[in-house]
Amino acid sequence: MNNNHRFDYIPERIRGLGRLAFNLWWSWHPSARALFWALDLQSWHESGHNPLKMLTILPPDVLATAASDPDFLARYDAVMERFEHETESSAGPFTAEFGHLEAPIAYFSAEYGLHVTLPLYAGGLGILAGDYLKECSDLAIPVVAVGLSYSRGYVTQRIREDGSPEDVRETLDRTHNPITQLTDDNGAPLLIQVPIFDPPVYVAVWKVSVGRIPLYLLDTDIEINAPWDRAISHHLYAATPEQRLRQEIVLGMGGVRVLEVLGIRPSALHINEGHPALAVLQRMRPMIEEGISFEEALGRVRETSIFTTHTPISAGTDIFPAKLIEKYFATCCRELGIGHDVLVQMGINPKDSGAGFNMTVFALRASRYCNAVSKRHGEVARDMWAHIWPGAAPENVPIEAITNGVHLPTWIDPLKLQPLLDQYLGPDWIEHQDDPEVWKRVDDIPDEEIWRIHTDLKVRMIDYLNKRIRERWQERMMSAESAIASGALLETKVLTLGFARRFTSYKRPDLLLHDVERLRRLLLNSWHPVQIIFAGKAHPADIEGKRLIQKIYRLAQDYRTAGRIAFVEDFEQSLSSYLVRGVDIWLNNPLPPMEASGTSGMKASVNGTLNLSIMDGWWVEGYNEGNGWAFGGENVQGDRTPADAESLYRILEDRVVPLYYKLSNGGIPAGFVRMMKESIKSVAPYFSTRRMVKEYVHRFYLNAVGKSR
């Protein structure tokens, strides 16, 4: 187990590298990553950018040389000093302004996208949660996070020769994961009983350090549990309703119980989507044991609970049959002093009372502070859930909007773009990243420099895709046709569109394929060609999503598209970072109003990639006519796909393609670069996690913690 990892083989002078590798702080600090590169760049690449693995494969003489190299030691000392200050000290912007809290805020989420070495996420919800933890660390906000450890991950998807996705399930090897198992006083793995299960279910607890923030992950895949119970934490989002409910009991109620055992009694609870909402019940139980009534305990917990909903459609929420709730919560209800029907009613949607126990409805009723994740989503959510507050005018439905953001140090290219911003915005721009005035200095960057860096990032992206293709080819797992379909013929000088996200029908990944002949004319234009990179996974149970992948992949294999369409398999966080930085245009065209927020477009914008997006989610707030292109804002009766496809083709043909290929005397598309600058300076200060987390603090956290005190 890697919690027993020892770094005795590292020379004492630089042994702190082991501690640094075990804290994901290194993943968003370029100087820390550069420290590992400086040891041996080849080993860094061979390890998959995993410093823990890298340290185990490095020859001893490399470490010995580094320990006596004055230049390396100077860099090492500077990084370690900053690392220790930013991880061991609670002093920071939050404490400087508000002082220390008596107890931390607990953040519960079913998934966390922190780094490719920790596959704890399926998509945007997890990436948002990971970015949130990093920002809380940067601001020194006292947060403790809780999630589940999935021993078999989410899913890896390979593409067969016929274009159909194949789900590959693998047991995860934690040997080189930055994760530590908690132990008891005797040094044995700490095992904690989850409330309400009979027979008992236990969890082991793993800890991930995210800068200052501890993330505790619960794991039921341990020998003491029966096979059915061990499987609770096998996969992210269990397939059957009963196992999904059991998973959410472990996450919510088990998570609070783990914090209790660790001596942590949170001052407030932030529930990220409905999956962990049952944490509310476990927070109430000690109060009721002390003689407080159910109503009063619920009131107290409610005043210190925050709920963020990410779902723009009621069908996207978790709903469990009332009989399942009775099966698992009969004893719990007696302990709470209520009848089973009282608990069930807390989760009943008045608009669909026969559906069952709705976790989003329960979370909305049990939380004083509720928010959607964009202004447009706020309108949709208030309309969707207004009936929970009968008689309330739409504007008085208590669901506010805090638009999502992205963690800029994670997503802005660290090798080329961040140093350029250091030069023109000032070396402390990250400390003032939510100040629009700082970003106005982007206009001072010469067009040639912006374009050169963008071109470099595009080359790096295509090189990365070719490396993946070469590895599959060497494994004899890919035909020549599939290699071409995966991007082997992509060119760096061709206008490149990117579409990368979860593949499901409402996101309409095939909108650009609506008129295939018109699309081919775009792709094959002799003077102004276009190429498209698709990437994404379909949920294992989403048959239509898998069909869409196959449809696009087969078109990519077709010789008539000349290798100008690529579908890249096994979409994950590392690939995402290459794509948002390397493509020219980021495409987003879901059926409105189905996009709650959509943070991938933000990641693209802050790197200078221009958005071509339907007017939904965050783009309603982000679009300013000079930082990208928008379509689909009008109401369309019935099937809107033909109208949206026509708008998309026209924007590409009449505006995007001509602008990209209109070169100045210096060989640079000056008009396109002007929009790239506008994209960076208009999006970065307003759609960062710095702005987002500050909003949570000022609008929710301070009030919730005040109530707690």
Secondary structure in CASP SS format (residue, H / E / C, confidence):
PFRMAT SS
TARGET T0000
AUTHOR 0000-0000-0000
METHOD secondary structure of the structure
MODEL  1
M C 1.00
N H 1.00
N H 1.00
N H 1.00
H C 1.00
R C 1.00
F C 1.00
D C 1.00
Y C 1.00
I C 1.00
P C 1.00
E H 1.00
R H 1.00
I H 1.00
R C 1.00
G H 1.00
L H 1.00
G H 1.00
R H 1.00
L H 1.00
A H 1.00
F C 1.00
N E 1.00
L H 1.00
W H 1.00
W H 1.00
S H 1.00
W H 1.00
H C 1.00
P H 1.00
S H 1.00
A H 1.00
R H 1.00
A H 1.00
L H 1.00
F H 1.00
W H 1.00
A H 1.00
L H 1.00
D C 1.00
L H 1.00
Q H 1.00
S H 1.00
W H 1.00
H H 1.00
E H 1.00
S C 1.00
G C 1.00
H C 1.00
N C 1.00
P H 1.00
L H 1.00
K H 1.00
M H 1.00
L H 1.00
T H 1.00
I H 1.00
L C 1.00
P C 1.00
P H 1.00
D H 1.00
V H 1.00
L H 1.00
A H 1.00
T H 1.00
A H 1.00
A H 1.00
S C 1.00
D C 1.00
P H 1.00
D H 1.00
F H 1.00
L H 1.00
A H 1.00
R H 1.00
Y H 1.00
D H 1.00
A H 1.00
V H 1.00
M H 1.00
E H 1.00
R H 1.00
F H 1.00
E H 1.00
H H 1.00
E H 1.00
T H 1.00
E H 1.00
S C 1.00
S C 1.00
A C 1.00
G C 1.00
P H 1.00
F H 1.00
T H 1.00
A H 1.00
E H 1.00
F H 1.00
G C 1.00
H C 1.00
L C 1.00
E C 1.00
A C 1.00
P C 1.00
I E 1.00
A E 1.00
Y E 1.00
F E 1.00
S C 1.00
A C 1.00
E C 1.00
Y E 1.00
G C 1.00
L C 1.00
H C 1.00
V C 1.00
T C 1.00
L C 1.00
P C 1.00
L E 1.00
Y C 1.00
A C 1.00
G C 1.00
G H 1.00
L H 1.00
G H 1.00
I H 1.00
L H 1.00
A H 1.00
G H 1.00
D H 1.00
Y H 1.00
L H 1.00
K H 1.00
E H 1.00
C H 1.00
S H 1.00
D H 1.00
L H 1.00
A C 1.00
I C 1.00
P C 1.00
V E 1.00
V E 1.00
A E 1.00
V E 1.00
G E 1.00
L E 1.00
S C 1.00
Y C 1.00
S C 1.00
R C 1.00
G C 1.00
Y C 1.00
V C 1.00
T E 1.00
Q E 1.00
R E 1.00
I E 1.00
R C 1.00
E C 1.00
D C 1.00
G C 1.00
S C 1.00
P E 1.00
E E 1.00
D E 1.00
V E 1.00
R C 1.00
E C 1.00
T C 1.00
L C 1.00
D C 1.00
R H 1.00
T H 1.00
H H 1.00
N C 1.00
P C 1.00
I C 1.00
T E 1.00
Q E 1.00
L C 1.00
T E 1.00
D C 1.00
D C 1.00
N C 1.00
G C 1.00
A C 1.00
P E 1.00
L C 1.00
L E 1.00
I E 1.00
Q E 1.00
V C 1.00
P C 1.00
I C 1.00
F C 1.00
D C 1.00
P C 1.00
P C 1.00
V C 1.00
Y E 1.00
V E 1.00
A E 1.00
V E 1.00
W E 1.00
K E 1.00
V E 1.00
S E 1.00
V E 1.00
G C 1.00
R C 1.00
I E 1.00
P E 1.00
L E 1.00
Y E 1.00
L E 1.00
L E 1.00
D E 1.00
T C 1.00
D C 1.00
I C 1.00
E C 1.00
I C 1.00
N C 1.00
A C 1.00
P H 1.00
W H 1.00
D H 1.00
R H 1.00
A H 1.00
I H 1.00
S H 1.00
H C 1.00
H C 1.00
L C 1.00
Y C 1.00
A C 1.00
A C 1.00
T C 1.00
P H 1.00
E H 1.00
Q H 1.00
R H 1.00
L H 1.00
R H 1.00
Q H 1.00
E H 1.00
I H 1.00
V H 1.00
L H 1.00
G H 1.00
M H 1.00
G H 1.00
G H 1.00
V H 1.00
R H 1.00
V H 1.00
L H 1.00
E H 1.00
V H 1.00
L C 1.00
G C 1.00
I C 1.00
R C 1.00
P C 1.00
S C 1.00
A E 1.00
L E 1.00
H E 1.00
I E 1.00
N E 1.00
E C 1.00
G C 1.00
H C 1.00
P C 1.00
A C 1.00
L C 1.00
A H 1.00
V H 1.00
L H 1.00
Q H 1.00
R H 1.00
M H 1.00
R H 1.00
P H 1.00
M H 1.00
I H 1.00
E H 1.00
E C 1.00
G C 1.00
I C 1.00
S C 1.00
F H 1.00
E H 1.00
E H 1.00
A H 1.00
L H 1.00
G H 1.00
R H 1.00
V H 1.00
R H 1.00
E H 1.00
T C 1.00
S E 1.00
I E 1.00
F E 1.00
T E 1.00
T C 1.00
H C 1.00
T C 1.00
P C 1.00
I C 1.00
S H 1.00
A H 1.00
G H 1.00
T C 1.00
D C 1.00
I E 1.00
F E 1.00
P C 1.00
A H 1.00
K H 1.00
L H 1.00
I H 1.00
E H 1.00
K H 1.00
Y H 1.00
F H 1.00
A H 1.00
T H 1.00
C H 1.00
C H 1.00
R H 1.00
E H 1.00
L H 1.00
G C 1.00
I C 1.00
G C 1.00
H H 1.00
D H 1.00
V H 1.00
L H 1.00
V H 1.00
Q H 1.00
M H 1.00
G C 1.00
I E 1.00
N C 1.00
P H 1.00
K H 1.00
D H 1.00
S C 1.00
G C 1.00
A C 1.00
G C 1.00
F E 1.00
N E 1.00
M H 1.00
T H 1.00
V H 1.00
F H 1.00
A H 1.00
L H 1.00
R H 1.00
A H 1.00
S C 1.00
R C 1.00
Y E 1.00
C E 1.00
N E 1.00
A E 1.00
V C 1.00
S C 1.00
K H 1.00
R H 1.00
H H 1.00
G H 1.00
E H 1.00
V H 1.00
A H 1.00
R H 1.00
D H 1.00
M H 1.00
W H 1.00
A H 1.00
H H 1.00
I H 1.00
W C 1.00
P C 1.00
G C 1.00
A C 1.00
A C 1.00
P H 1.00
E H 1.00
N H 1.00
V C 1.00
P C 1.00
I C 1.00
E E 1.00
A E 1.00
I C 1.00
T C 1.00
N C 1.00
G C 1.00
V E 1.00
H C 1.00
L H 1.00
P H 1.00
T H 1.00
W H 1.00
I C 1.00
D C 1.00
P C 1.00
L C 1.00
K C 1.00
L H 1.00
Q H 1.00
P H 1.00
L H 1.00
L H 1.00
D H 1.00
Q H 1.00
Y H 1.00
L H 1.00
G C 1.00
P C 1.00
D C 1.00
W H 1.00
I H 1.00
E H 1.00
H H 1.00
Q C 1.00
D C 1.00
D C 1.00
P H 1.00
E H 1.00
V H 1.00
W H 1.00
K H 1.00
R H 1.00
V H 1.00
D H 1.00
D H 1.00
I C 1.00
P C 1.00
D H 1.00
E H 1.00
E H 1.00
I H 1.00
W H 1.00
R H 1.00
I H 1.00
H H 1.00
T H 1.00
D H 1.00
L H 1.00
K H 1.00
V H 1.00
R H 1.00
M H 1.00
I H 1.00
D H 1.00
Y H 1.00
L H 1.00
N H 1.00
K H 1.00
R H 1.00
I H 1.00
R H 1.00
E H 1.00
R H 1.00
W H 1.00
Q H 1.00
E C 1.00
R C 1.00
M C 1.00
M C 1.00
S C 1.00
A H 1.00
E H 1.00
S H 1.00
A H 1.00
I H 1.00
A H 1.00
S C 1.00
G C 1.00
A C 1.00
L C 1.00
L C 1.00
E C 1.00
T C 1.00
K C 1.00
V C 1.00
L E 1.00
T E 1.00
L E 1.00
G E 1.00
F E 1.00
A E 1.00
R C 1.00
R C 1.00
F C 1.00
T C 1.00
S H 1.00
Y H 1.00
K H 1.00
R C 1.00
P C 1.00
D C 1.00
L H 1.00
L H 1.00
L H 1.00
H C 1.00
D C 1.00
V H 1.00
E H 1.00
R H 1.00
L H 1.00
R H 1.00
R H 1.00
L H 1.00
L H 1.00
L C 1.00
N C 1.00
S C 1.00
W C 1.00
H C 1.00
P C 1.00
V E 1.00
Q E 1.00
I E 1.00
I E 1.00
F E 1.00
A E 1.00
G C 1.00
K C 1.00
A C 1.00
H C 1.00
P C 1.00
A C 1.00
D C 1.00
I H 1.00
E H 1.00
G H 1.00
K H 1.00
R H 1.00
L H 1.00
I H 1.00
Q H 1.00
K H 1.00
I H 1.00
Y H 1.00
R H 1.00
L H 1.00
A H 1.00
Q H 1.00
D C 1.00
Y H 1.00
R H 1.00
T H 1.00
A C 1.00
G C 1.00
R C 1.00
I E 1.00
A E 1.00
F E 1.00
V E 1.00
E C 1.00
D C 1.00
F C 1.00
E C 1.00
Q H 1.00
S H 1.00
L H 1.00
S H 1.00
S H 1.00
Y H 1.00
L H 1.00
V H 1.00
R H 1.00
G H 1.00
V C 1.00
D C 1.00
I E 1.00
W E 1.00
L E 1.00
N E 1.00
N C 1.00
P C 1.00
L C 1.00
P C 1.00
P C 1.00
M C 1.00
E C 1.00
A C 1.00
S C 1.00
G C 1.00
T C 1.00
S H 1.00
G H 1.00
M H 1.00
K H 1.00
A H 1.00
S H 1.00
V C 1.00
N C 1.00
G C 1.00
T C 1.00
L E 1.00
N E 1.00
L E 1.00
S E 1.00
I E 1.00
M C 1.00
D C 1.00
G C 1.00
W C 1.00
W H 1.00
V H 1.00
E H 1.00
G H 1.00
Y C 1.00
N C 1.00
E C 1.00
G C 1.00
N C 1.00
G E 1.00
W E 1.00
A E 1.00
F E 1.00
G C 1.00
G C 1.00
E C 1.00
N C 1.00
V C 1.00
Q C 1.00
G C 1.00
D C 1.00
R C 1.00
T H 1.00
P H 1.00
A H 1.00
D H 1.00
A H 1.00
E H 1.00
S H 1.00
L H 1.00
Y H 1.00
R H 1.00
I H 1.00
L H 1.00
E H 1.00
D H 1.00
R H 1.00
V H 1.00
V H 1.00
P H 1.00
L H 1.00
Y H 1.00
Y H 1.00
K C 1.00
L C 1.00
S C 1.00
N C 1.00
G C 1.00
G C 1.00
I C 1.00
P C 1.00
A H 1.00
G H 1.00
F H 1.00
V H 1.00
R H 1.00
M H 1.00
M H 1.00
K H 1.00
E H 1.00
S H 1.00
I H 1.00
K H 1.00
S H 1.00
V H 1.00
A C 1.00
P C 1.00
Y C 1.00
F C 1.00
S E 1.00
T H 1.00
R H 1.00
R H 1.00
M H 1.00
V H 1.00
K H 1.00
E H 1.00
Y H 1.00
V H 1.00
H H 1.00
R H 1.00
F H 1.00
Y H 1.00
L H 1.00
N H 1.00
A H 1.00
V H 1.00
G H 1.00
K H 1.00
S H 1.00
R C 1.00
END
